[in-house]
Amino acid sequence: MIHTPAFRMAGMERLFSSSALRALPRLAGHRALVEATAIIAVALILAALLDPLIRPPYWLALGMAIAALGIALLCAARLRLLQFAPEVLAGDVILPRPSRVGGDVKLLLPLQFSNDGGADGIIQWMALRLTREGDPASSVLLSPVAEIDMQRFIQAKRRLDDESSLEPFTAFALEGKRAIAKFVLFDRAEGRRAEPLRLMPGRYAFELFIKSTATRSHKLECTFEHAVTGKHLEDLASDLAVYLIDYKITLPSTRRELAGMEWLPRASARMPN
């Protein structure tokens, strides 16, 4: 079944019209009110305990000052004003046309990086683990080798060449409350010493790991799955680009929908389910 943009937009409307999403702001506001009231009460009790040490009426001013400080810290924590909180939206995979017949298979992932916090940070490192049919022995670790200019990639008829690849993928800064999209090309982490990546029919699990200044070690940011069929491999061997599209209507995919669809294949191209 081919899902058109209109079908996906209808799914978005159903998502945002759900009663659960409409109730979220009310629940958040009620919880914030309860927490603010608790902070004021604790502050006044603390000020009353300190009353013997401070001449009245200064204890009331002290209590309100402590309460104001607590509320300010609560708001900062709630809004993540002092945090770097990166998120990655992923789920779609492109198998580009190899630069030569019989060339190595590489994976091109459209990724959207967003920072839910207010502080700036750096995405330092990332990796993609590919596992076939849940077998750990089949796991392959891929690393980012380049960032692709999608306009040049499409002009080159979805074939990898020197002009469509930008500088090698490196660490990049992500500002607070901002989001950026990148099209990252992944290849075997071992480089030339390893055997070329070969795909076989089956169901593959994709695990994307991110290392940033917000964490001390790498973090599993997202997982998704795709089925690779014999038809996909035939198209790839016939020098055709293959698209593995995640059509699940979820909040992350809805946010990806709003980010743009320029990279999607045209209506005349084959779009596997």
KOLVEXKOL-414805 format. One record per atom (N, C-alpha, C, O, CB): residue in one letter; z, x, y negated. Coordinates in steps of 0.001 Angstrom, whole numbers, plus 500000, padded with zeros to 6 digits. Glycine has a CB too. Layout:
! KOLVEXKOL-414805
AZXY ...
***
This chain:
! KOLVEXKOL-414805
M500000500838501193 M500000500000500000 M500000500873498757 M500823501782498654 M501213499052499994 I499092500622497799 I499011501402496562 I499748500667495471 I499452499510495172 I497540501660496149 H500713501347494876 H501514500745493812 H500882501104492478 H500763502282492141 H503001501224493876 T500482500109491729 T499869500343490427 T500948500524489371 T502106500178489606 T498932499183490047 P500574501080488173 P501570501186487098 P502184499851486720 P503361499787486365 P500943501801485878 A501392498774486794 A501951497459486466 A503032497067487461 A504060496504487087 A500847496394486442 F502787497371488743 F503799497065489767 F505074497843489507 F506175497309489641 F503266497385491174 R504922499121489130 R506112499939488890 R506851499477487643 R508081499497487608 R505730501417488755 M506094499050486592 M506740498534485394 M507495497251485694 M508553497005485114 M505714498294484295 A506962496426486597 A507690495217486996 A508995495589487670 A510019494939487459 A506835494348487936 G508957496644488488 G510192497108489113 G511189497595488096 G512393497400488258 G509901498202490099 M510691498241487028 M511589498691485956 M512272497513485283 M513469497554485000 M510818499511484916 E511490496446485026 E512078495273484381 E513162494659485263 E514207494239484766 E510993494229484068 R512910494606486585 R513937494068487483 R515177494939487464 R516302494447487547 R513401493952488913 L514956496239487354 L516098497160487357 L516964496961486131 L518185496844486236 L515620498608487424 F516319496922484945 F517095496840483717 F517632495436483446 F518521495264482611 F516253497290482557 S517102494433484144 S517606493081483947 S518724492734484918 S519248491621484871 S516483492086484090 S519099493643485783 S520139493352486763 S521481493183486071 S521757493841485068 S520217494464487819 S522306492306486605 S523613492038486004 S524523493237486094 S525404493415485253 S524270490851486671 A524319494069487111 A525185495246487260 A525008496200486093 A525989496725485565 A524889495973488578 L523744496433485676 L523518497341484560 L524011496740483257 L524519497463482400 L522044497689484448 R523869495422483088 R524368494802481855 R525873494861481767 R526421494864480665 R523911493362481763 A526561494908482894 A528022494932482878 A528578496317482618 A529756496447482285 A528560494413484181 L527762497362482760 L528266498719482591 L528837498983481209 L529932499539481128 L527178499695482867 P528164498619480100 P528766498876478795 P530107498193478601 P531007498772477992 P527836498440477718 R530265496958479112 R531542496261478956 R532643496970479725 R533759497117479227 R531424494810479425 L532331497413480947 L533334498112481740 L533729499424481089 L534907499781481061 L532819498363483147 A532733500150480560 A533036501423479903 A533881501204478662 A534818501963478414 A531747502159479535 G533563500163477865 G534345499892476669 G535781499495476998 G536713499917476314 G533684498802475857 H535963498685478044 H537314498279478442 H538121499483478908 H539299499609478576 H537256497218479556 R537497500357479667 R538214501534480163 R538600502456479012 R539708502992478994 R537357502296481186 A537696502644478051 A538005503494476902 A539152502912476080 A539994503659475583 A536764503672476021 L539196501568475928 L540275500935475184 L541615501146475866 L542617501429475209 L540003499452475021 V541630501006477197 V542873501220477939 V543352502655477796 V544542502896477590 V542682500878479418 E542434503608477903 E542826505001477803 E543311505346476400 E544278506093476252 E541668505898478189 A542654504814475364 A543095505069473998 A544481504489473757 A545316505120473110 A542099504487472996 T544731503279474281 T546060502666474138 T547125503502474835 T548227503674474315 T546060501238474706 A546792504018476010 A547739504869476733 A548040506144475958 A549179506609475939 A547192505217478117 I547024506706475323 I547246507926474533 I548166507650473359 I549070508439473084 I545912508497474029 I547951506549472666 I548813506206471528 I550245505992471989 I551184506458471343 I548294504946470810 A550419505281473115 A551769505023473612 A552473506330473980 A553636506530473629 A551721504084474829 V551778507208474676 V552375508486475041 V552712509297473803 V553761509938473739 V551437509276475948 A551811509266472809 A552062510019471588 A553298509505470859 A554095510307470371 A550850509952470672 L553479508181470772 L554640507622470087 L555931507933470849 L556961508222470239 L554478506107469917 I555873507873472166 I557062508217472962 I557431509678472756 I558606510018472611 I556819507937474464 L556413510541472745 L556675511958472515 L557257512188471131 L558173512991470957 L555398512772472687 A556716511475470146 A557244511626468795 A558686511128468708 A559506511727468012 A556364510872467796 A559005510020469420 A560380509510469404 A561348510501470049 A562485510642469598 A560455508158470130 L560910511179471089 L561758512191471739 L562003513380470827 L563046514030470896 L561120512666473046 L561024513656469970 L561177514762469033 L561878514345467745 L562090515164466851 L559826515348468708 D562237513059467658 D562851512528466440 D564108513279466008 D564286513513464812 D563188511082466639 P564989513668466938 P566194514395466482 P565885515729465826 P566710516247465075 P567122514629467646 L564754516278466083 L564421517575465519 L563669517475464206 L563527518471463498 L563612518359466497 I563188516295463873 I562382516111462665 I562979514983461840 I563385513949462371 I560896515807463020 R563024515199460544 R563589514173459662 R562635512986459567 R561420513163459485 R563871514752458251 P563200511761459580 P562353510587459369 P561884510579457907 P562587511104457044 P563125509260459724 P560716509998457608 P559823509250458506 P558700510100459080 P557659509579459481 P559228508076457774 Y558918511424459117 Y557830512295459537 Y557473512119461016 Y556366512468461426 Y558200513736459268 W558395511583461820 W558084511451463236 W556917510506463493 W556143510707464428 W559298510970463981 L556791509450462640 L555690508513462814 L554355509184462510 L553370508998463224 L555884507287461918 A554347509971461432 A553114510685461095 A552750511683462200 A551580511857462542 A553268511418459741 L553796512338462753 L553544513273463840 L552961512562465058 L552033513061465696 L554829513998464222 G553518511387465373 G553023510634466521 G551576510204466354 G550776510312467284 G553885509422466751 M551244509717465163 M549866509295464933 M548911510486464947 M547769510356465390 M549756508551463604 A549362511634464472 A548515512828464503 A548239513256465937 A547116513619466287 A549174513977463727 I549291513207466767 I549097513559468175 I548151512573468851 I547313512965469664 I550446513592468914 A548289511283468510 A547410510269469081 A545959510489468648 A545037510364469454 A547877508869468670 A545769510817467374 A544415511063466882 A543785512257467595 A542603512239467936 A544431511301465365 L544604513307467816 L544091514470468534 L543711514105469971 L542679514547470476 L545132515598468532 G544546513298470623 G544243512890471988 G542980512061472080 G542173512248472990 G545391512118472559 I542805511139471132 I541605510300471136 I540362511147470868 I539311510931471472 I541724509177470083 A540495512116469953 A539355512987469661 A538950513788470902 A537763513926471199 A539694513943468498 L539947514313471624 L539640515063472844 L539036514153473907 L538140514558474648 L540903515743473388 L539542512901473978 L538995511947474942 L537534511654474644 L536701511625475549 L539805510648474934 C537224511433473355 C535847511141472974 C534937512334473268 C533810512165473733 C535772510770471486 A535437513536472995 A534636514727473272 A534348514859474760 A533245515226475166 A535348515980472762 A535382514547475580 A535175514628477026 A534218513551477509 A533356513804478351 A536506514509477761 R534381512314476956 R533520511216477384 R532063511477477010 R531159511199477797 R533993509900476766 L531840511997475836 L530487512243475369 L529955513597475806 L528815513944475495 L530436512141473876 R530766514365476524 R530385515702476998 R529897516581475856 R528932517331475997 R529298515597478069 L530595516472474704 L530175517240473539 L530386518732473731 L529710519542473097 L530921516773472314 L531316519100474598 L531633520507474784 L531134521033476115 L531543522113476541 L533118520721474676 Q530254520291476785 Q529804520671478114 Q528292520878478148 Q527538520266477392 Q530213519614479131 F527885521750479041 F526475521870479399 F526310521201480756 F526766521727481771 F525998523380479430 A525657520041480776 A525556519218481985 A524089518993482339 A523540517930482046 A526282517860481790 P523445519985482968 P522022519829483294 P521793518905484482 P522606518845485404 P521405521180483582 E520691518196484447 E520246517355485545 E518759517598485762 E518035517960484836 E520535515850485258 V518317517395486993 V516898517592487326 V516386516347488031 V516992515882488996 V516691518860488223 L515283515811487556 L514622514683488198 L513390515210488938 L512516515838488340 L514229513581487150 A513334514948490228 A512225515422491048 A511991514429492174 A512826513563492434 A512508516843491612 G510859514556492834 G510554513666493954 G509088513676494328 G508724513241495421 G510972512264493626 D508235514169493431 D506804514210493693 D506356515645493971 D506906516595493413 D506022513621492505 V505367515790494826 V504873517105495211 V503347517089495168 V502711516141495631 V505387517505496627 I502773518144494610 I501322518308494578 I500968519540495403 I501558520605495226 I500792518440493107 L500003519387496303 L499450520515497046 L498119520861496390 L497107520221496676 L499275520182498586 P498105521867495513 P496864522176494781 P495778522703495705 P496046523146496821 P497136523197493679 R494554522644495214 R493450523265495927 R493665524772495904 R493908525332494835 R492072522877495296 P493585525440497034 P493800526890497035 P492744527611496220 P491619527132496072 P493806527425498459 S493123528778495690 S492183529537494857 S490996530047495654 S489966530392495076 S492891530704494198 R491126530100496976 R490020530503497847 R490116529715499146 R491180529202499493 R490044532045498125 V489012529622499853 V488988528878501115 V489913529553502120 V489843530763502333 V487543528784501679 G490778528750502734 G491731529293503683 G492913529985503026 G493664530703503686 G491043530246504588 G493079529770501720 G494169530427501006 G495519529844501375 G495621528833502070 G493958530319499514 D496560530521500882 D497920530100501190 D498226528758500540 D497688528422499485 D498928531157500727 V499112527989501200 V499565526713500664 V500726526971499714 V501667527690500049 V499981525737501806 K500652526385498536 K501732526452497557 K502091525037497134 K501271524127497248 K501327527317496325 L503296524848496652 L503785523525496263 L503987523481494753 L504654524342494179 L505107523180497002 L503408522477494126 L503557522271492685 L504427521050492458 L504073519950492882 L502172522103491987 L505562521229491795 L506516520144491575 L506616519802490097 L506937520673489288 L507894520523492122 P506347518544489723 P506661518088488367 P508177517869488252 P508736517032488961 P505877516770488023 L508831518605487379 L510278518550487236 L510635518166485797 L510010518624484840 L510920519910487620 Q511642517322485672 Q512169516991484351 Q513617517454484277 Q514470516981485028 Q512056515461484062 F513882518376483371 F515221518912483153 F515825518206481942 F515199518138480884 F515186520466482946 S517025517689482093 S517721517029480985 S519144517555480914 S519733517946481922 S517713515480481154 N519681517557479705 N521049518000479461 N521848516811478953 N521659516368477820 N521094519186478444 D522734516300479785 D523549515149479415 D524716515545478533 D525385514680477968 D524056514448480652 G524971516837478408 G526065517315477570 G525599517650476166 G524408517613475857 G526710518529478197 G526569517976475323 G526252518294473934 G526091519770473666 G525625520151472592 G527304517757473048 A526464520615474614 A526375522056474435 A525083522596475029 A524570522060476011 A527578522748475068 D524559523659474428 D523359524303474946 D523704525142476176 D524855525535476369 D522698525180473858 G522704525408476994 G522905526233478173 G521593526810478654 G520550526607478032 G523563525432479280 I521646527531479767 I520470528207480299 I520319527868481784 I521276527971482551 I520573529746480091 I519128527469482175 I518775527335483585 I518350528732484047 I517306529237483634 I517620526250483815 Q519160529347484901 Q518965530746485244 Q518095530968486479 Q517370531960486556 Q520286531387485456 W518162530053487441 W517527530328488731 W517335529017489458 W518103528076489256 W518372531317489585 M516325528942490298 M516114527759491106 M515395528154492395 M514735529190492467 M515307526693490324 A515539527306493404 A514895527553494694 A514666526209495377 A515356525226495107 A515762528504495595 L513693526196496255 L513334524987497001 L513384525296498487 L512730526225498962 L511921524465496592 R514172524504499221 R514243524680500670 R513483523554501346 R513696522377501059 R515714524717501159 L512594523936502247 L511719522992502939 L512074522996504421 L512055524043505070 L510212523354502723 T512400521808504957 T512812521690506356 T511983520601507028 T511866519490506510 T514337521375506470 R511410520925508182 R510560519969508905 R511350519297510020 R511983519960510841 R509313520675509487 E511301517952510034 E511911517129511078 E513392517451511283 E513892517352512404 E511163517316512384 G514094517831510227 G515527518085510306 G515926519278511144 G517099519415511491 G516196516902510834 D514985520148511482 D515271521315512312 D515621522505511427 D514745523009510724 D514068521650513223 P516887522980511436 P517257524117510579 P516436525367510866 P516231526189509973 P518726524436510749 A515966525522512097 A515175526706512439 A513833526724511718 A513217527780511574 A514950526769513941 S513379525560511265 S512094525479510579 S512223525608509065 S511221525542508354 S511417524177510918 S513450525792508561 S513670525851507119 S512967527055506505 S512974528156507057 S515165525903506811 V512370526816505365 V511677527860504610 V512192527812503174 V512294526740502577 V510110527672504665 L512513528979502628 L512995529070501254 L511844529458500341 L511169530464500560 L514153530090501137 L511632528643499313 L510570528885498341 L511188529181496980 L512235528639496627 L509610527671498254 S510532530039496233 S511006530394494902 S509913530087493879 S508732530077494223 S511415531891494841 P510295529835492623 P509282529552491591 P508521530823491229 P509124531861490956 P509944528947490324 V507206530734491229 V506379531900490926 V505619531756489615 V505157532751489055 V505404532141492048 A505484530528489120 A504745530334487873 A505011528947487332 A505413528040488061 A503233530548488084 E504779528800486037 E504789527492485390 E503346527147485044 E502628527959484460 E505708527482484108 I502923525933485410 I501519525563485316 I501254524744484062 I502009523830483732 I501089524784486553 D500182525081483374 D499676524276482274 D498823523169482887 D497729523432483387 D498853525145481245 M499315521942482849 M498660520860483573 M497299520505482989 M496410520084483729 M499541519641483577 Q497115520662481688 Q495801520365481116 Q494749521316481668 Q493655520889482037 Q495844520456479583 R495075522595481724 R494133523561482286 R493987523369483785 R492910523581484343 R494584524988481982 F495084522964484443 F495039522727485882 F494081521587486207 F493305521680487158 F496442522414486421 I494129520509485420 I493238519370485643 I491808519742485281 I490867519344485967 I493696518148484822 Q491641520517484189 Q490293520947483808 Q489673521838484879 Q488456521850485064 Q490329521688482466 A490525522585485584 A490041523435486674 A489888522656487968 A489783523248489042 A490985524606486890 K489873521320487875 K489713520428489029 K490807520662490068 K490571520692491276 K488333520629489670 R492029520828489527 R493240520957490347 R493176522150491305 R493686522099492424 R493465519680491141 R492553523191490848 R492507524433491604 R493339525484490869 R493306525565489641 R491036524917491800 L494073526272491618 L494882527330491021 L493993528514490659 L493215529005491476 L496011527771491984 D494131528960489406 D493463530182488986 D494323530854487927 D495381530342487562 D492028529889488446 D493879531972487447 D494686532737486500 D494895532001485181 D495919532191484525 D494036534075486237 E493925531154484778 E494037530494483487 E495016529342483518 E495616529018482493 E492692530003483039 S495194528708484685 S496081527549484755 S497535527954484921 S498422527119484748 S495669526645485895 S497807529214485253 S499176529683485420 S499625530401484162 S498919531266483643 S499297530609486646 L500785530043483683 L501345530700482511 L502111531932482960 L501878532455484050 L502262529739481713 E503012532386482129 E503840533526482484 E504674533199483727 E504954532029483986 E504752533924481302 P505072534207484493 P505938533949485654 P507168533149485244 P507726533354484166 P506367535274486315 F507577532247486108 F508705531373485795 F509980532202485621 F510348532985486497 F508896530309486905 T510638532019484490 T511863532753484187 T512922531779483679 T512665530587483516 T511597533872483141 A514120532313483433 A515201531490482899 A514798530918481543 A514043531537480793 A516505532312482775 F515314529723481241 F514975529086479969 F516185528325479442 F517066527918480200 F513760528133480131 A516206528146478124 A517307527455477452 A517063525954477446 A515923525493477390 A517481527974476012 L518160525198477506 L518104523741477459 L519134523268476448 L520335523438476655 L518363523108478870 E518674522681475365 E519559522259474287 E520321520990474674 E519934520251475579 E518758522027472997 G521425520773473946 G522254519600474211 G521523518300473921 G520808518174472927 G523519519664473390 K521722517325474825 K521128515994474690 K519607516044474574 K519005515210473898 K521705515291473480 R518990517019475231 R517540517134475200 R516993517158476619 R517724517406477577 R517108518395474432 A515704516898476736 A515038516919478039 A513676517577477880 A513005517395476864 A514895515480478626 I513275518338478880 I511967518966478873 I511348518824480263 I512058518762481266 I512068520461478452 A510027518775480308 A509298518658481561 A508596519972481857 A508041520604480959 A508283517495481506 K508624520376483110 K507953521592483543 K507253521321484868 K507734520551485699 K508958522768483675 F506114521966485046 F505368521878486295 F505452523250486946 F504800524201486514 F503866521430486060 V506265523336487990 V506650524625488564 V505967524808489917 V505981523918490767 V508192524725488713 L505369525986490094 L504693526329491338 L505637527144492217 L506197528146491770 L503385527114491059 F505814526710493482 F506713527361494423 F505916528033495542 F504906527511496012 F507710526344495008 D506402529208495952 D505795529943497056 D506898530601497877 D508066530549497493 D504783531006496534 R506547531209498987 R507531531860499849 R508362532859499051 R507826533668498293 R506837532565501027 A509692532790499236 A510592533633498457 A510434535099498807 A510687535959497964 A512026533208498672 E510022535409500031 E509902536803500455 E508653537479499932 E508490538689500094 E509918536883501948 G507764536715499305 G506573537312498723 G505575537750499766 G505391537074500779 G506947538477497872 R504930538873499530 R503856539330500394 R504347539767501766 R503563539835502713 R503126540461499738 R505622540060501881 R506144540511503166 R506255539380504170 R506339539632505372 R507491541158502980 A506258538151503710 A506437537005504598 A505087536421505000 A504064536675504364 A507303535928503921 E505112535643506061 E503913534953506487 E503594533838505491 E504510533257504908 E504082534389507919 P502318533531505288 P501951532454504366 P502552531120504812 P502776530892506000 P500422532336504262 L502803530261503855 L503344528943504158 L502282528112504865 L501157527981504382 L503830528233502870 R502650527554506008 R501756526700506772 R502443525365507015 R503579525321507487 R501348527368508111 L501759524292506697 L502305522959506903 L501754522366508188 L500605522606508559 L501987522047505707 M502601521578508869 M502220520864510078 M502541519382509887 M503391519043509063 M502952521445511330 P501892518508510618 P502232517086510491 P503703516848510825 P504233517424511775 P501336516232511408 G504343516010510051 G505752515709510264 G506419515303508964 G505788515256507908 G506470516908510873 R507702515013509060 R508480514609507888 R509258515809507368 R509991516463508110 R509443513436508231 Y509085516082506095 Y509689517253505471 Y510764516827504483 Y510592515879503717 Y508622518107504767 A511882517553504522 A512958517360503553 A512867518464502509 A512704519637502846 A514361517359504250 F512973518081501233 F512916519012500116 F514300519047499459 F514848518009499088 F511801518600499085 E514848520242499324 E516148520428498690 E515985521401497523 E515574522547497708 E517209520952499717 L516310520931496329 L516141521742495122 L517505522257494668 L518418521478494396 L515456520919493988 F517627523582494590 F518857524237494169 F518674524807492761 F517621525344492420 F519257525356495170 I519740524672491947 I519702525139490565 I520924526005490289 I522035525672490703 I519641523944489577 K520720527098489599 K521824527926489085 K521703527958487567 K520663528327487023 K521794529392489694 S522783527564486890 S522791527524485433 S524097528092484916 S524986528442485692 S522584526087484918 T524206528182483596 T525441528676482985 T526580527676483121 T527718527990482771 T525210528992481518 A526294526474483625 A527356525479483815 A528098525682485130 A529176525116485311 A526772524073483767 T527559526466486045 T528181526670487357 T528216528160487683 T527413528945487180 T527414525889488462 R529168528528488539 R529292529923488941 R528345530293490068 R528014531466490240 R530704530212489357 S527908529314490830 S526991529566491933 S525916528487491938 S525965527544491148 S527746529605493293 H524951528634492832 H523874527659492898 H524402526301493338 H525421526206494022 H522781528136493851 K523695525255492935 K524112523881493202 K522914523087493711 K521813523178493167 K524713523218491927 L523151522305494770 L522112521414495278 L521963520255494298 L522846519405494187 L522455520897496720 E520844520231493594 E520670519272492509 E520052517961492976 E520452516895492507 E519815519875491427 C519089518014493887 C518470516780494362 C517777517033495696 C517402518162496013 C517464516230493322 T517616515967496466 T516914516010497750 T515961514826497842 T516230513754497301 T517919516000498937 F514865515030498521 F513908513943498760 F513070514310499969 F513089515452500428 F513000513685497507 E512337513340500478 E511555513541501696 E510122513045501502 E509850512155500697 E512215512819502886 H509220513656502271 H507825513222502294 H507275513420503695 H507673514345504402 H506973514001501249 A506373512560504087 A505689512688505368 A504332513342505136 A503532512862504333 A505529511303506062 V504078514432505840 V502783515113505794 V502004514694507034 V502456514916508158 V502948516683505723 T500852514096506837 T500050513580507941 T498861514496508218 T498555515400507440 T499565512156507634 G498208514241509334 G497005514998509654 G495911514805508623 G495123515716508370 G496495514606511011 K495858513615508022 K494860513348506971 K495120514226505762 K494178514733505153 K494879511861506558 H496391514416505401 H496716515302504282 H496210516712504548 H495627517340503664 H498231515323504032 L496430517214505760 L496029518572506098 L494510518691506153 L493961519736505802 L496642518993507434 E493824517636506589 E492368517650506589 E491829517716505162 E490892518463504881 E491822516412507308 D492426516929504263 D491987516972502868 D492224518348502262 D491385518860501521 D492713515903502046 L493368518943502578 L493671520271502045 L492695521313502585 L492252522192501845 L495113520669502390 A492358521218503875 A491389522140504461 A489988521921503905 A489156522829503916 A491372521990505972 S489730520697503415 S488432520377502813 S488404520695501328 S487512520237500614 S488097518909503029 D489368521471500857 D489431521900499461 D489669520726498516 D489056520632497453 D488146522620499078 L490579519827498925 L490991518714498076 L492478518840497763 L493263519266498610 L490687517354498756 A492859518470496548 A494275518449496194 A494941517244496844 A494344516172496940 A494462518415494655 V496167517425497283 V496916516359497964 V498141516016497126 V498849516902496648 V497335516792499416 Y498380514726496956 Y499522514238496182 Y500504513527497105 Y500126512610497835 Y499056513288495049 L501737513944497072 L502822513271497780 L503690512616496723 L504485513287496064 L503654514271498680 I503543511306496557 I504173510588495457 I505340509764495971 I505234509092496997 I503156509687494740 D506450509821495256 D507628509019495589 D507577507752494751 D507774507801493537 D508961509813495337 Y507313506616495392 Y507171505351494681 Y508439504500494701 Y508397503326494332 Y506037504570495272 K509549505066495120 K510782504287495143 K511216503948493717 K511271504820492850 K511899505058495881 I511518502692493492 I511944502259492163 I513443502478492041 I514235501634492458 I511577500762491906 T513826503598491477 T515227503912491225 T515354504321489770 T514348504492489082 T515747505038492179 L516579504479489296 L516777504853487906 L516135506200487591 L515463506306486565 L518259504895487582 P516305507257488430 P515612508516488125 P514099508365488071 P513456508924487182 P515970509559489153 S513517507615489012 S512069507465488986 S511626506638487791 S510526506839487278 S511577506826490278 T512468505705487336 T512144504948486144 T512129505855484929 T511244505746484080 T513135503808485946 R513103506751484839 R513133507692483729 R511932508622483786 R511426509041482745 R514432508500483743 R511468508951484991 R510280509761485117 R509053508969484668 R508125509526484082 R510114510248486560 E509058507671484945 E507949506818484519 E507829506826483012 E506725506878482470 E508136505386485028 L508974506775482328 L508960506775480876 L508536508125480324 L508088508205479180 L510324506399480338 A508665509193481115 A508327510533480638 A506823510756480568 A506376511698479914 A508956511578481534 G506043509924481216 G504596510067481147 G503977510185482525 G504643510565483488 G504228511270480314 M502685509853482610 M501989509846483896 M500671510611483801 M499752510337484573 M501733508402484361 E500557511570482867 E499286512255482662 E498847513038483893 E497650513206484129 E499386513184481476 W499823513524484689 W499482514401485808 W499045513640487053 W498554514246488006 W500657515272486144 L499220512296487058 L498891511525488249 L497393511519488491 L496618511623487540 L499409510098488123 P496966511400489743 P495516511346490031 P494895510082489487 P495567509064489319 P495256511435491537 R493613510157489214 R492898508994488711 R492762507929489802 R493052508174490973 R491515509403488188 A492309506733489381 A492242505618490321 A491279505912491460 A491430505382492560 A491825504343489602 S490294506750491198 S489298507043492237 S489803508031493261 S489214508168494333 S488036507575491615 A490915508741492941 A491436509725493877 A492304509052494920 A492843507970494692 A492227510804493142 R492433509701496062 R493276509162497125 R494733509413496785 R495116510535496453 R492920509789498493 M495541508372496866 M496978508506496607 M497719508092497847 M497829506896498115 M497428507656495386 P498244509048498633 P498943508700499889 P500204507961499609 P500846508189498584 P499255509940500708 N500594507039500534 N501840506307500393 N503013507202500712 N504161506762500649 N501852505078501290 
***
